[in-house]
Amino acid sequence: MSNSIHSDTKQAVRVGSRRFELSPFHDCWISERTVMGVYAGRYYSVFNGEDVTETYWALRRKAVLYDVPERPVEISGPDAEAFLERVFARRISNLKQGRGRYAIACTPKGGVFMDGILFRLAKDRFWYVQPDGALETWLYAHSDGFDVTISDPHSRVLQIQGPTSLDIMHAASDGTIDETMGYFHSGFFRIGGQEVYISRTGWTGELGYEIYTQGSTTDCPNLWAHLLKVGKPHGMMVGSISSMEIRRLEAGILDNSTDFDMSMTPFEAGLDAFVDIDKEDFIGRTALLDGKPGTRIYGVKCAEATPVYQGEILDGEEDVARITAGAWSPYLEAGIGYARFHSAGNWVGKTLNMRTADGEAVACEIVELPFYDREKRIPRGLDKTVL
């Protein structure tokens, strides 16, 4: 079982739903054993009573359907592109319609405020799919002087992830989705007679797709039933975040406000490749020009124990890092996680000690991220090996 804020099934309390949004798919997967969390103001399933290891292997070998709490925000209008160039550290002008791009928004001091995927739906219409955080407020605060509209499309997100996901999406779309839809490509398709937005993306490091509903026009129970029907012959299961969490750790996918926050620059989070520093006048650029401090986030691997959320990493007697997320990897047959170091340094290859849940100090290895598939051959569809 994973060990992070996304998979904590013990620190659970009863919370009313008035201020948080229940998924329109909620009744399709809820059970007596469900433990729910709140992310981006939306409830999601942390654990649903399933065998997490079995679901993990389904994700690696077949496919898993997830109802996730990501929240799309729409930015549209004549100045949408210019506004997004100002807000994000990634270049936007060369993003084609029907494509998505990972984009980071920085604070004026260069810290990472938000990360997510930006899709271009039309010339002057974009969706930014955000994790947790006050993105809409941030966008409004910086929109003065731009002719843009910031709105909530009321879209909910499903993910189908795993090596048979292409076969499932091909069947679900009556053959219109096929291998020609590349990694980070997107568009409107009909699934079970309903128009939805589809992207070939995901939060698992596997071949996968995300399905975005179209507000009140989408019949969500019927969409869910259709996906279950076409997914069954391909071994698709329904999963909670717990199995997804294991796989995103293996893949080196970071989580905003969990693994990094506004106190860290993109460089410290190891996200240098997603900063177009030569692009002029984006928020935080001046601060980022001052230098590139070394990376502070690395992988931690331990054969004896699972890294514990907020557990100490010790170099001798010195506390040098904290665990931001951890899980037992069935594939690697080891405990894995992320270590956020208090200061940058040449940590890769070092053997340090980490505190277990029992307070014991055990040896762990510091490694580069991701733990494997560094060229992303699996999600790109170049490695079709089924374990």
MARZAMI-454459 format. One record per residue (C-alpha): residue number from 1; residue in one letter; x, y, z. Coordinates in Angstrom, 3 decimals, decimal comma, always signed. Layout:
<recs>
REC  NUM  A  X  Y  Z;
...
</recs>
This chain:
<recs>
REC  1  M  +0,000  +0,000  +0,000;
REC  2  S  +1,207  +3,506  -0,725;
REC  3  N  +2,098  +5,898  +2,035;
REC  4  S  +1,316  +9,537  +1,243;
REC  5  I  -1,462  +12,074  +1,545;
REC  6  H  -3,136  +10,392  -1,438;
REC  7  S  -3,304  +6,933  +0,100;
REC  8  D  -3,723  +7,437  +3,837;
REC  9  T  -6,637  +5,206  +4,847;
REC  10  K  -6,069  +5,575  +8,595;
REC  11  Q  -6,219  +9,342  +9,172;
REC  12  A  -9,866  +9,477  +8,070;
REC  13  V  -12,658  +11,647  +9,465;
REC  14  R  -16,286  +12,227  +8,537;
REC  15  V  -16,631  +15,411  +6,474;
REC  16  G  -19,773  +17,001  +5,102;
REC  17  S  -20,084  +17,397  +1,356;
REC  18  R  -21,594  +20,881  +1,183;
REC  19  R  -18,332  +22,655  +0,366;
REC  20  F  -16,809  +19,860  -1,681;
REC  21  E  -17,908  +18,401  -4,976;
REC  22  L  -19,097  +14,818  -5,287;
REC  23  S  -18,292  +13,175  -8,584;
REC  24  P  -21,189  +12,453  -10,957;
REC  25  F  -19,623  +8,966  -11,162;
REC  26  H  -19,720  +8,599  -7,365;
REC  27  D  -22,575  +6,088  -7,268;
REC  28  C  -20,846  +3,968  -9,915;
REC  29  W  -17,962  +2,955  -7,627;
REC  30  I  -18,792  +3,810  -4,003;
REC  31  S  -18,711  +0,906  -1,506;
REC  32  E  -18,961  +0,422  +2,252;
REC  33  R  -15,154  +0,258  +2,432;
REC  34  T  -14,465  +3,440  +0,477;
REC  35  V  -12,138  +6,002  +2,049;
REC  36  M  -12,316  +9,376  +0,352;
REC  37  G  -10,027  +12,365  +0,153;
REC  38  V  -10,464  +15,945  -1,041;
REC  39  Y  -8,333  +17,388  -3,832;
REC  40  A  -8,981  +20,546  -5,867;
REC  41  G  -12,241  +20,875  -3,921;
REC  42  R  -13,420  +17,488  -5,173;
REC  43  Y  -13,909  +14,186  -3,426;
REC  44  Y  -12,040  +11,205  -4,804;
REC  45  S  -11,514  +7,585  -3,818;
REC  46  V  -8,330  +7,035  -1,812;
REC  47  F  -9,193  +3,357  -1,289;
REC  48  N  -12,223  +1,413  -2,380;
REC  49  G  -11,769  -1,949  -0,687;
REC  50  E  -9,856  -3,439  -3,602;
REC  51  D  -6,681  -5,524  -3,522;
REC  52  V  -4,239  -2,732  -4,345;
REC  53  T  -1,490  -5,072  -5,534;
REC  54  E  -3,902  -6,879  -7,857;
REC  55  T  -5,087  -3,543  -9,254;
REC  56  Y  -1,486  -2,398  -9,694;
REC  57  W  -0,733  -5,475  -11,814;
REC  58  A  -3,909  -4,877  -13,824;
REC  59  L  -2,563  -1,381  -14,524;
REC  60  R  +0,785  -2,829  -15,680;
REC  61  R  -0,662  -5,727  -17,689;
REC  62  K  -4,177  -4,740  -18,775;
REC  63  A  -6,035  -1,529  -17,838;
REC  64  V  -7,658  +0,305  -14,936;
REC  65  L  -10,446  +2,904  -14,949;
REC  66  Y  -10,037  +5,765  -12,459;
REC  67  D  -12,372  +8,612  -11,474;
REC  68  V  -9,880  +11,377  -10,639;
REC  69  P  -10,294  +14,844  -9,045;
REC  70  E  -8,302  +16,943  -11,546;
REC  71  R  -10,089  +20,223  -12,305;
REC  72  P  -10,016  +21,794  -15,775;
REC  73  V  -10,182  +25,605  -15,938;
REC  74  E  -11,028  +27,331  -19,209;
REC  75  I  -9,149  +30,417  -20,445;
REC  76  S  -10,608  +31,955  -23,593;
REC  77  G  -10,800  +35,225  -25,476;
REC  78  P  -8,767  +37,332  -27,935;
REC  79  D  -5,842  +37,702  -25,498;
REC  80  A  -5,865  +34,111  -24,200;
REC  81  E  -2,530  +33,169  -25,777;
REC  82  A  -0,744  +36,351  -24,676;
REC  83  F  -2,157  +35,992  -21,163;
REC  84  L  -0,970  +32,394  -20,857;
REC  85  E  +2,472  +33,372  -22,140;
REC  86  R  +2,606  +35,783  -19,202;
REC  87  V  +1,355  +33,266  -16,634;
REC  88  F  +3,333  +30,150  -17,597;
REC  89  A  +7,068  +29,510  -17,811;
REC  90  R  +6,502  +27,308  -20,882;
REC  91  R  +6,118  +28,735  -24,382;
REC  92  I  +2,476  +28,689  -25,465;
REC  93  S  +2,429  +30,302  -28,923;
REC  94  N  +3,678  +27,139  -30,639;
REC  95  L  +1,151  +24,851  -28,948;
REC  96  K  -1,051  +23,489  -31,730;
REC  97  Q  -4,784  +22,948  -31,524;
REC  98  G  -5,469  +19,387  -30,429;
REC  99  R  -2,286  +19,139  -28,359;
REC  100  G  -1,462  +19,332  -24,669;
REC  101  R  +1,664  +20,513  -22,875;
REC  102  Y  +2,914  +20,294  -19,303;
REC  103  A  +3,194  +23,877  -18,040;
REC  104  I  +4,359  +25,464  -14,794;
REC  105  A  +3,189  +28,742  -13,272;
REC  106  C  +5,758  +30,428  -11,031;
REC  107  T  +5,494  +33,034  -8,308;
REC  108  P  +7,316  +36,361  -8,767;
REC  109  K  +10,109  +34,907  -6,603;
REC  110  G  +10,484  +31,926  -8,911;
REC  111  G  +8,736  +29,351  -6,759;
REC  112  V  +6,433  +26,763  -8,322;
REC  113  F  +2,860  +27,913  -7,793;
REC  114  M  +1,077  +25,412  -10,019;
REC  115  D  +1,770  +22,649  -12,500;
REC  116  G  -0,597  +20,914  -14,878;
REC  117  I  -1,461  +20,168  -18,492;
REC  118  L  -2,531  +22,928  -20,862;
REC  119  F  -4,684  +21,920  -23,854;
REC  120  R  -5,458  +24,091  -26,843;
REC  121  L  -9,049  +23,400  -27,856;
REC  122  A  -9,234  +26,226  -30,415;
REC  123  K  -7,247  +29,292  -31,473;
REC  124  D  -8,427  +31,371  -28,503;
REC  125  R  -9,676  +28,614  -26,175;
REC  126  F  -7,558  +26,640  -23,708;
REC  127  W  -8,128  +24,253  -20,800;
REC  128  Y  -5,600  +24,047  -18,008;
REC  129  V  -6,028  +20,865  -15,987;
REC  130  Q  -4,881  +21,707  -12,503;
REC  131  P  -4,106  +19,714  -9,372;
REC  132  D  -4,844  +21,148  -5,925;
REC  133  G  -4,577  +24,916  -5,423;
REC  134  A  -6,273  +28,274  -6,017;
REC  135  L  -5,597  +28,525  -9,732;
REC  136  E  -8,689  +30,530  -10,743;
REC  137  T  -7,956  +33,189  -8,113;
REC  138  W  -4,350  +33,394  -9,353;
REC  139  L  -5,468  +33,779  -12,960;
REC  140  Y  -7,963  +36,514  -12,082;
REC  141  A  -5,288  +38,349  -10,081;
REC  142  H  -3,002  +38,530  -13,130;
REC  143  S  -5,616  +39,109  -15,845;
REC  144  D  -5,749  +42,909  -15,657;
REC  145  G  -5,147  +44,383  -19,120;
REC  146  F  -5,947  +41,130  -20,951;
REC  147  D  -9,186  +40,481  -22,824;
REC  148  V  -9,771  +36,980  -21,442;
REC  149  T  -12,552  +35,016  -19,812;
REC  150  I  -11,711  +32,580  -17,021;
REC  151  S  -14,424  +30,018  -16,408;
REC  152  D  -15,240  +26,599  -14,997;
REC  153  P  -16,323  +24,139  -17,736;
REC  154  H  -17,652  +21,793  -15,017;
REC  155  S  -15,749  +18,917  -16,542;
REC  156  R  -15,001  +15,736  -14,613;
REC  157  V  -12,079  +13,536  -15,544;
REC  158  L  -11,784  +9,781  -16,004;
REC  159  Q  -8,518  +8,008  -16,724;
REC  160  I  -8,133  +4,674  -18,500;
REC  161  Q  -4,533  +3,577  -18,046;
REC  162  G  -2,609  +0,460  -18,985;
REC  163  P  -1,353  -1,462  -22,040;
REC  164  T  -4,847  -2,429  -23,272;
REC  165  S  -6,191  +1,135  -22,961;
REC  166  L  -5,782  +1,741  -26,707;
REC  167  D  -7,915  -1,303  -27,500;
REC  168  I  -10,556  -0,088  -25,037;
REC  169  M  -10,637  +3,444  -26,421;
REC  170  H  -10,720  +2,097  -29,982;
REC  171  A  -13,802  +0,029  -29,114;
REC  172  A  -15,408  +2,796  -27,038;
REC  173  S  -15,105  +5,301  -29,912;
REC  174  D  -16,273  +2,920  -32,668;
REC  175  G  -12,768  +2,894  -34,085;
REC  176  T  -12,136  +6,640  -34,318;
REC  177  I  -9,389  +6,554  -31,670;
REC  178  D  -6,399  +4,546  -32,878;
REC  179  E  -2,583  +4,538  -32,818;
REC  180  T  -2,440  +7,716  -34,909;
REC  181  M  -3,467  +9,659  -31,804;
REC  182  G  -0,036  +10,496  -30,412;
REC  183  Y  +1,218  +11,122  -26,909;
REC  184  F  -0,191  +14,428  -25,563;
REC  185  H  -2,577  +14,692  -28,530;
REC  186  S  -6,221  +15,493  -27,805;
REC  187  G  -9,576  +16,240  -29,361;
REC  188  F  -13,345  +15,846  -29,264;
REC  189  F  -14,661  +12,322  -29,848;
REC  190  R  -17,931  +10,479  -29,418;
REC  191  I  -17,873  +7,778  -26,758;
REC  192  G  -21,047  +5,726  -26,435;
REC  193  G  -22,950  +8,331  -28,425;
REC  194  Q  -21,761  +11,287  -26,287;
REC  195  E  -19,230  +13,949  -27,211;
REC  196  V  -16,346  +14,216  -24,749;
REC  197  Y  -12,813  +15,591  -24,871;
REC  198  I  -10,065  +12,943  -24,964;
REC  199  S  -6,349  +13,277  -24,370;
REC  200  R  -3,640  +10,660  -24,538;
REC  201  T  -2,173  +11,504  -21,168;
REC  202  G  -2,343  +10,258  -17,592;
REC  203  W  -0,778  +10,153  -14,143;
REC  204  T  +0,700  +6,657  -14,230;
REC  205  G  +3,590  +6,410  -16,681;
REC  206  E  +1,571  +3,833  -18,647;
REC  207  L  -0,052  +4,095  -22,045;
REC  208  G  -3,331  +5,797  -21,220;
REC  209  Y  -6,088  +8,256  -21,933;
REC  210  E  -8,084  +10,894  -20,077;
REC  211  I  -11,764  +11,501  -20,737;
REC  212  Y  -13,209  +14,952  -19,989;
REC  213  T  -16,966  +15,260  -19,589;
REC  214  Q  -18,864  +18,238  -21,012;
REC  215  G  -20,688  +19,526  -17,946;
REC  216  S  -24,389  +18,824  -17,628;
REC  217  T  -24,639  +17,608  -21,235;
REC  218  T  -22,800  +14,387  -20,355;
REC  219  D  -24,804  +11,456  -18,992;
REC  220  C  -22,072  +10,243  -16,655;
REC  221  P  -23,656  +6,947  -15,458;
REC  222  N  -24,232  +5,913  -19,073;
REC  223  L  -20,690  +6,893  -20,020;
REC  224  W  -19,328  +4,821  -17,126;
REC  225  A  -21,487  +1,818  -18,069;
REC  226  H  -20,340  +2,028  -21,685;
REC  227  L  -16,672  +2,082  -20,663;
REC  228  L  -17,148  -0,897  -18,343;
REC  229  K  -18,853  -2,834  -21,122;
REC  230  V  -16,154  -2,249  -23,734;
REC  231  G  -13,368  -2,578  -21,167;
REC  232  K  -14,397  -5,968  -19,792;
REC  233  P  -13,087  -8,058  -22,730;
REC  234  H  -9,721  -6,308  -22,287;
REC  235  G  -9,426  -7,071  -18,573;
REC  236  M  -10,164  -3,555  -17,324;
REC  237  M  -10,683  -3,085  -13,602;
REC  238  V  -11,909  -0,097  -11,575;
REC  239  G  -9,297  +1,363  -9,232;
REC  240  S  -8,748  +4,000  -6,561;
REC  241  I  -5,817  +6,373  -6,238;
REC  242  S  -3,837  +3,796  -4,224;
REC  243  S  -2,684  +1,747  -7,230;
REC  244  M  -2,166  +4,879  -9,321;
REC  245  E  +0,009  +6,335  -6,565;
REC  246  I  +2,432  +3,404  -6,716;
REC  247  R  +2,833  +3,714  -10,450;
REC  248  R  +3,236  +7,500  -10,502;
REC  249  L  +6,078  +7,143  -8,003;
REC  250  E  +7,822  +4,561  -10,169;
REC  251  A  +7,393  +6,926  -13,127;
REC  252  G  +8,829  +9,938  -11,274;
REC  253  I  +5,632  +11,993  -11,595;
REC  254  L  +5,608  +14,754  -8,976;
REC  255  D  +2,566  +16,106  -7,137;
REC  256  N  +2,111  +19,826  -6,564;
REC  257  S  +2,071  +20,891  -2,883;
REC  258  T  +3,034  +17,357  -1,824;
REC  259  D  +6,436  +16,786  -3,412;
REC  260  F  +7,223  +20,442  -4,141;
REC  261  D  +5,675  +23,790  -3,266;
REC  262  M  +6,118  +27,533  -3,669;
REC  263  S  +9,294  +27,477  -1,586;
REC  264  M  +11,060  +25,591  -4,407;
REC  265  T  +12,018  +26,721  -7,897;
REC  266  P  +11,390  +24,454  -10,909;
REC  267  F  +15,151  +23,839  -10,959;
REC  268  E  +15,151  +22,558  -7,379;
REC  269  A  +12,227  +20,268  -8,273;
REC  270  G  +14,169  +18,851  -11,229;
REC  271  L  +11,802  +20,479  -13,744;
REC  272  D  +14,387  +22,497  -15,686;
REC  273  A  +13,214  +21,074  -19,016;
REC  274  F  +9,813  +22,732  -18,580;
REC  275  V  +11,109  +26,288  -18,172;
REC  276  D  +11,638  +28,240  -21,395;
REC  277  I  +13,931  +30,774  -19,794;
REC  278  D  +14,545  +32,541  -23,126;
REC  279  K  +10,848  +33,446  -23,278;
REC  280  E  +10,456  +37,052  -22,160;
REC  281  D  +8,241  +38,456  -19,443;
REC  282  F  +6,683  +35,445  -17,746;
REC  283  I  +5,971  +35,688  -14,032;
REC  284  G  +9,049  +34,626  -12,061;
REC  285  R  +11,532  +34,872  -14,938;
REC  286  T  +13,640  +37,603  -13,368;
REC  287  A  +14,087  +35,559  -10,207;
REC  288  L  +14,915  +32,411  -12,175;
REC  289  L  +17,599  +34,260  -14,138;
REC  290  D  +19,594  +34,617  -10,924;
REC  291  G  +20,775  +31,039  -11,183;
REC  292  K  +19,966  +27,345  -11,243;
REC  293  P  +20,347  +25,823  -7,791;
REC  294  G  +20,765  +22,055  -7,867;
REC  295  T  +17,976  +19,527  -7,612;
REC  296  R  +16,531  +18,785  -4,189;
REC  297  I  +14,111  +15,970  -5,089;
REC  298  Y  +15,426  +12,458  -5,647;
REC  299  G  +14,208  +8,909  -5,506;
REC  300  V  +14,737  +6,759  -2,454;
REC  301  K  +14,797  +2,962  -2,637;
REC  302  C  +14,845  +0,519  +0,268;
REC  303  A  +14,753  -3,286  +0,197;
REC  304  E  +13,688  -3,551  +3,836;
REC  305  A  +10,838  -1,084  +4,318;
REC  306  T  +8,396  +1,339  +2,687;
REC  307  P  +9,296  +5,031  +2,974;
REC  308  V  +6,950  +6,803  +5,381;
REC  309  Y  +5,353  +10,149  +4,560;
REC  310  Q  +7,356  +12,925  +6,264;
REC  311  G  +9,880  +10,370  +7,500;
REC  312  E  +13,437  +11,565  +8,086;
REC  313  I  +16,389  +10,795  +5,831;
REC  314  L  +19,613  +10,793  +7,835;
REC  315  D  +23,221  +11,292  +6,768;
REC  316  G  +24,890  +9,943  +9,863;
REC  317  E  +23,051  +11,773  +12,626;
REC  318  E  +22,083  +14,743  +10,468;
REC  319  D  +18,505  +15,145  +9,194;
REC  320  V  +19,096  +15,968  +5,499;
REC  321  A  +15,729  +15,235  +3,846;
REC  322  R  +12,106  +14,258  +4,357;
REC  323  I  +9,979  +11,718  +2,526;
REC  324  T  +7,143  +13,333  +0,565;
REC  325  A  +5,542  +10,087  -0,668;
REC  326  G  +6,270  +6,384  -0,440;
REC  327  A  +4,983  +3,000  -1,582;
REC  328  W  +5,963  -0,625  -1,908;
REC  329  S  +6,674  -1,334  -5,573;
REC  330  P  +5,595  -4,866  -6,566;
REC  331  Y  +7,606  -4,569  -9,790;
REC  332  L  +10,843  -3,400  -8,176;
REC  333  E  +10,205  -5,513  -5,061;
REC  334  A  +11,325  -2,626  -2,877;
REC  335  G  +10,046  +0,343  -0,982;
REC  336  I  +10,305  +3,482  -3,101;
REC  337  G  +9,537  +7,143  -2,596;
REC  338  Y  +10,667  +10,715  -3,002;
REC  339  A  +13,179  +12,416  -0,738;
REC  340  R  +13,037  +16,204  -0,607;
REC  341  F  +16,447  +17,381  +0,586;
REC  342  H  +16,813  +20,485  +2,699;
REC  343  S  +19,582  +21,691  +0,387;
REC  344  A  +20,836  +20,777  -3,068;
REC  345  G  +23,751  +18,413  -3,322;
REC  346  N  +25,262  +15,452  -5,116;
REC  347  W  +23,061  +12,863  -3,425;
REC  348  V  +22,627  +10,264  -6,179;
REC  349  G  +24,309  +6,947  -5,408;
REC  350  K  +24,638  +7,611  -1,700;
REC  351  T  +23,481  +5,161  +0,916;
REC  352  L  +21,713  +6,988  +3,737;
REC  353  N  +19,297  +5,951  +6,486;
REC  354  M  +15,563  +6,542  +6,636;
REC  355  R  +13,178  +6,364  +9,576;
REC  356  T  +10,538  +3,655  +9,294;
REC  357  A  +7,015  +3,769  +10,704;
REC  358  D  +8,414  +2,149  +13,862;
REC  359  G  +11,127  +4,781  +14,217;
REC  360  E  +13,903  +2,415  +13,216;
REC  361  A  +16,681  +3,683  +10,940;
REC  362  V  +17,250  +1,454  +7,898;
REC  363  A  +19,586  +1,813  +4,940;
REC  364  C  +18,244  +3,341  +1,729;
REC  365  E  +19,718  +4,255  -1,637;
REC  366  I  +19,287  +7,687  -3,253;
REC  367  V  +18,624  +7,410  -6,987;
REC  368  E  +17,706  +9,576  -9,955;
REC  369  L  +14,085  +9,820  -11,053;
REC  370  P  +12,255  +8,083  -12,587;
REC  371  F  +13,017  +4,638  -11,216;
REC  372  Y  +12,800  +3,177  -14,732;
REC  373  D  +11,645  +4,018  -18,287;
REC  374  R  +13,477  +7,343  -18,363;
REC  375  E  +12,705  +7,882  -22,043;
REC  376  K  +8,956  +7,374  -21,402;
REC  377  R  +8,827  +4,575  -23,942;
REC  378  I  +5,841  +2,979  -22,178;
REC  379  P  +3,400  +5,944  -22,290;
REC  380  R  +4,657  +6,844  -25,771;
REC  381  G  +3,626  +3,367  -26,937;
REC  382  L  +7,196  +2,438  -27,970;
REC  383  D  +7,569  -0,273  -25,323;
REC  384  K  +4,613  -2,624  -25,548;
REC  385  T  +6,069  -5,282  -23,285;
REC  386  V  +3,429  -6,735  -20,980;
REC  387  L  +4,945  -7,933  -17,724;
</recs>
